Amino acid sequence: MYSRQFAAVPDSVLHLGASGWVYINTFVLWDQETGSMWYPFPDEHVLRSVAGKNADRELPEIPSVRTTWKEWKAEHPDTKILYLP
């Protein structure tokens, strides 16, 4: 998971979506604001623009956990969820 804001421009938020391109089994994203293409570099913990107006700019990774609901609930029993029927 990555931030959608540049640290130097805190008021701007990018709207990212799937570009339709895949590289090494990973979706390439694009931003609606400039059409720049974004690719994750997990070893560097960044999402980097590889083409377009934002080329070579980076969005930082947001710390997150990938787990199952069962494991999460076992470790965080007070967790509440929103249920909308």
C-alpha positions in Angstrom: 0.0 0.0 0.0 1.4 3.4 -1.0 0.7 7.0 -0.2 -1.1 9.0 -2.9 0.6 12.3 -1.8 4.1 13.7 -2.4 5.8 14.8 0.8 6.7 18.1 -0.8 3.1 18.8 -1.9 0.9 17.7 1.0 -2.3 19.2 -0.5 -2.2 17.2 -3.7 -3.7 13.7 -3.8 -3.2 11.5 -6.8 -6.0 9.3 -8.1 -4.4 6.0 -9.1 -5.9 3.3 -11.2 -5.0 0.2 -13.2 -3.4 1.2 -16.5 -4.1 -2.1 -18.2 -0.4 -2.9 -18.4 1.3 -5.7 -16.5 5.1 -6.0 -16.0 6.6 -9.0 -14.3 3.2 -10.1 -13.1 2.4 -6.8 -11.4 -0.1 -4.2 -12.5 1.3 -0.9 -13.7 -0.8 2.0 -12.2 -1.5 5.4 -13.7 -2.6 8.7 -12.2 -5.6 10.5 -13.5 -4.0 13.9 -12.9 -1.0 13.6 -15.3 -1.3 10.1 -16.9 2.0 9.1 -15.4 2.7 5.4 -15.1 3.6 4.0 -11.6 5.3 0.7 -10.7 6.0 -0.7 -7.2 9.5 -1.3 -6.2 8.9 -3.4 -3.0 12.6 -3.8 -2.1 12.9 0.0 -2.0 9.4 0.4 -0.4 8.3 3.0 -3.0 5.9 3.3 -5.9 7.9 5.1 -8.6 6.7 6.9 -11.7 8.4 5.2 -14.6 6.9 7.4 -17.4 5.1 10.7 -17.8 5.2 14.1 -16.1 6.0 12.6 -12.7 8.8 10.3 -14.0 11.3 9.4 -11.3 9.1 10.8 -8.5 8.3 8.4 -5.7 5.3 7.7 -3.4 6.3 6.1 -0.1 5.0 2.7 1.1 2.5 2.9 4.0 3.1 0.3 6.7 0.5 -2.5 6.5 -0.1 -6.1 7.4 -1.2 -8.8 5.0 -3.1 -11.4 7.0 -6.3 -13.4 7.2 -9.3 -12.2 9.2 -8.9 -15.2 11.5 -5.3 -14.3 12.3 -6.1 -10.6 12.7 -9.0 -11.3 15.1 -6.8 -13.7 17.2 -4.2 -10.9 17.6 -6.7 -8.0 17.9 -9.8 -9.4 19.6 -11.3 -6.0 20.2 -11.4 -5.2 16.5 -14.8 -4.0 15.3 -16.1 -4.2 11.7 -18.8 -2.3 9.9 -21.6 -4.5 8.5 -24.0 -3.1 6.0 -26.7 -5.7 5.0 
